[in-house]
Amino acid sequence: FAAVIVSAYFYYRPGWGFMDDSGNLSIAADFWQKGNLGEVFKHDQGYGRFRPIYCLWVIMAYHFFAASPVLIYVLVFLVSLATLYLWGKIINKVFEPGGQDPFALWVYPLSFFIFTPFWNLFMYISVQEKFVFWFGSAAVYLFIRLYETNNLKYAWGVFIATALTVLGKETGISLVIMFTGYACLDLLFFKENKKLEKY
């Protein structure tokens, strides 16, 4: 159902895909023609930014899919669709902890990303917010699992997924603020997880 709706959106928006492509092509060219990764990061430093995950994505995607660029869009679409399901599981855990609500799994997250400005995550290969969408979902899901299971191995997953999010797009720092804030509130007021308190 979700695939049909998103696929229809592709069909009815023929101009999808073109945003920041010229800048991304120059980033990829700097690396593949000059072989200098430092130049790629220096391009970002000129704007006071540091996005190594995004730069590596650009370098790889614009090179290996050069002969078949449509495959980049297919890849972004499939990963985004899979991540949509993970966001649905997060919503389901928060609002329907006792069972699996198909509405929560698909319709809520789909409507949020299609009928808001976030729809472009499915359409443009160049927007950096997709890394917050992709890795952020893993970070939030693992954070919930950390508190559900008292298993500290999930903490490593939260750390890695959050780091990938922040290094893909600076706004991913909001996850750090959210996780830290919740942990502090839990420690001070909720006392939900006794095992994690000593850490």
N, C-alpha and C positions, 0 to 999 in steps of 0.2 A: 504493500500500500504506500509506504513512504517512498520507495524507489519510483513508483509510478508518478507520484506528485512532483518529486524533485526532477525526474526526467522530463516531465511536461514543462517545468519551468525552464529547463535548458532549451526546449524546442521553441517556446514563445519569447525567448530573449536572444535573438541572433547576435547581439553585440557583446555577449558575455566573453570574458577572458582578457580584455585588453586594459590593463592598468599597471603602470610602472614597468611595463615590459621592456621599454627601451633602456631604462636604468639597469634592469636585471641582465639584459644582454651585454651591456658594457662591463658589468661585474664578472660575468662568465668569461667574456673575451679577455679581460685583464689576467685571469688565471690561466686559461688554456692557450693563449697566444704568448704571454710573457712568462708563464710558469712561476709567478710570484704571488704567494698567498698573502704575504704582508701587504701588498698593494691593495688587495681586496678589503682587508680590515682597515687600512688607512683611509679608504674611501668613506667608511662609516665614521671614523674618528673625526673627520672634517665636520661632521654634523653632531659631534658629541654623543655618538651612539656606539653600542657594542652588541652586535647580533650574530655571533658566529654560527649558530644553528641555521639561521635564515640564509646567511652567505653560503654555507655549505650546500643547502638545499638548492639555491640558485645555480651554483657551480655544477652540481650533479645533474639536476633536472634539465637545464638548458643545453647540456652537452649530450647526455645519453639519449634524450628524446628529440634530438635535433632533426632526425629524418622523419619522425612520426610525432609531431607536437601534440596531436590530439590525444595521444596516450597519457600525456601529463595531466590533462583535464580528467581523463578516465580515472587515473590514479587518485587525484585529489577528490573526485566524486566518491569513489569507493571507500577511501579512508574516512572521509567525512560522514558517509552513511553509516559505517561501522561505529564511528565515534558517537553518532547520534543515538545509537542503541545504548551505548554506555552511559550517556547523559540520561537516557530514559530509565536505566537501572538505578541511577543516583536519585532521580526524582521519585521512583518507586520505593526506594529504601526510606526516603524521608517522609513521604506522605502515605504510603501503603506498606508499612513494614511487615504486615502479616501475610501478604500474598503478592501475586504477580498480576498487576492490572495492565492489560494491553493498552488501554488508553494512556496511562502514565508512561508506558514504555516507548510509545511511538508518537501519539498525537500531540501531547504537550510539548516535547522537545522540538518536534517537526514544526509546529505552528510558531514556536518562538523564533526559530532560525529562518523560517520562510517569510513570515509576515512582519519582520523587523529589518533594520539595516544589516543584520547579520547574514541575510540570504547570500551576500556576495562571497561568503566563504566557500560556497559550492561552485561559484562561477569563475572566480579569478584565481589564477595560479600564483599571482604575485603578492596578494595581501598577506601580511605577516600575522594577522590575527588568527589564522588557521592553526598556528602552533599553540596559542592559548586554548583554542577549541579542542585540538587533539590531545596534547600533553596535559592540559589542565583537567580534562575529564579523568584521566588516569590518576592524577594527583589527588583530586577530590574523592574518587572512588576508594583509593588505597587509604586515604585519611579516615574515611568512614569505617573501612575494614579494620584499621588499627584500633579504633575505639570499640568495635564490635567484638574483636577476638582477643584483645590484650596481647597480641603477638607483635613483639617489637620488630620483627623482620619487615613488617609493612612500613615501618618508619624509613627504612632505606629506600623503598619504592617511592614513598612520598617525596623524599629528598631529591632523588634522581629525576622524577617526573616534574617536580617544581623547578629544578635547575634547568631542565630542557625547555620548559615554558618561558622562563625569564630570559634565557639566552636566545630564544627565538623571537620574542617581542617583549619590550620593556614593561608593558602593562601587566605582564605575568607576575610582577612583584605584588600585585593585589592578593595573590594566593598566599604569599608569605605573611602578609598582614592578617588575612582571614584565619589561617591556621594558628598563628601565634596568638591572635585575639581569642579564638575559641579555647585554646589550651589554657590560657591565663584565666578565663572565666570559669572553665571547668575546675581548675586547680583551686580557685578562690571561693567559688559559690556552688557549682554543681556537684563536685566530688563524684563524678560519674565513673571515673576509672582510677581505682586506687593503685593499681600496679604501675601506671605510667607516672604517678605523682613523683616518685623518687628520681625520675629522669628529668 
